[in-house]
Amino acid sequence: MSGIRLENVFKAYGDATVVRDLSLTIPQGEFFTLLGPSGSGKTTTLSIIAGFTMADRGRVFINGRDATRAEPRERGLGMVFQNYAIFPHLNVFENVAFPLTVKKVPKVEIAKRVADALEMVKLTGFERRYARQLSGGQQQRVALARAIVAHPPIVLMDEPLGALDKNLRYHMQMEIKEISTRLGMTVVYVTHDQEEALTMSDRIAIMNGGVIAQMGPPREVYERPQSAFVAKFLGEADLIRVERQSGCLVGPGSLPVRAGEDNGSLQKGQLFLRPEKVTLCDPGTGEAGCTLRGKVHQVAFLGNVIRFEVELEDGTIILSDVANAAGIKNFPVGAAVDVTWLPEHARLLED
């Protein structure tokens, strides 16, 4: 089967286990993102796929071939690094052509492929410029063109947009996604940026402590986290401590609460909600079973969103993100409010 497959991959440095018996399959053409905090094992996993790091045990298959002990140059992968790794003594054309030059591809073919690659990344006309004459975004495009010029079926990307400003990052995200789709490439992408992962990925694997905490399509992982760690790591999360009394869930203030996903077996846990699913209303007007009492602790203007911080009766802080639209109700700091939600937007998680 084409694509990438890892079987029980394990890597440790001394007593520190970095990747713990990791198994996963990435089919051809998928944009797959490894997301996680520093030290979670995502970069080491990418390095093992690339061949820069050898696993202590386990196997790596690339396009159906056992590449566990193969050298990086034997794996036929493209690679884009965070620091771009552009050769300063070569111009744009020579940088992009480098993989083809090493393979001794005929010069006519090199010229055609480089021209095609530069057109894809919108750098036609920059062929004779050197790195010092390029912006950060242009250097990143050169690195991307060099990675795709040899038409590799798989491209690995390690924090490639980390040095760019927010607006440029978004435009590069869209271009990378478009190019990968157009060429049918498999992309394994490493980032710690949650928004980037949600924007670009077909699937996301959230890593923690060398294992995958949860894996799935962006919307599924975002809206249906399987643990408090995933809920808090992937975007903002409201977590409310609840317990079961006489078969019913009870939250702060001994108020009953409802969750759309509640298997009934947990005696206590955390009610999970995303801030954009939480609404505020005047006291006494919220829906029974989906309402808690509190007071506005802080209000923050975030441009397209107004963020209300509400302190519940037990001191828990809840975020409510409200679109900055005409006619929204303003709740000043200190105002008493009901915090309310739809039951299908709440999920009960283990502590």
MOBEL-V180355 format. One record per helix or strand of 2 or more residues. SS is the DSSP state (helix for helix, strand for strand). FROM is the first residue (numbers start at 1). LEN is the number of residues. If there is no record, write none. Layout:
# MOBEL-V180355
ss->SS from->FROM len->LEN
ss->SS from->FROM len->LEN
This chain:
# MOBEL-V180355
ss->strand from->3 len->11
ss->strand from->16 len->12
ss->strand from->31 len->6
ss->helix from->42 len->9
ss->strand from->57 len->6
ss->strand from->65 len->2
ss->helix from->72 len->3
ss->strand from->77 len->4
ss->helix from->92 len->11
ss->helix from->107 len->14
ss->helix from->131 len->3
ss->helix from->136 len->13
ss->strand from->154 len->5
ss->helix from->166 len->18
ss->strand from->186 len->6
ss->helix from->194 len->7
ss->strand from->203 len->6
ss->strand from->211 len->6
ss->helix from->218 len->6
ss->helix from->228 len->6
ss->strand from->238 len->8
ss->strand from->248 len->3
ss->helix from->252 len->3
ss->strand from->268 len->6
ss->helix from->275 len->3
ss->strand from->279 len->3
ss->strand from->291 len->11
ss->strand from->305 len->8
ss->strand from->317 len->7
ss->strand from->336 len->5
ss->helix from->343 len->3
ss->strand from->347 len->3
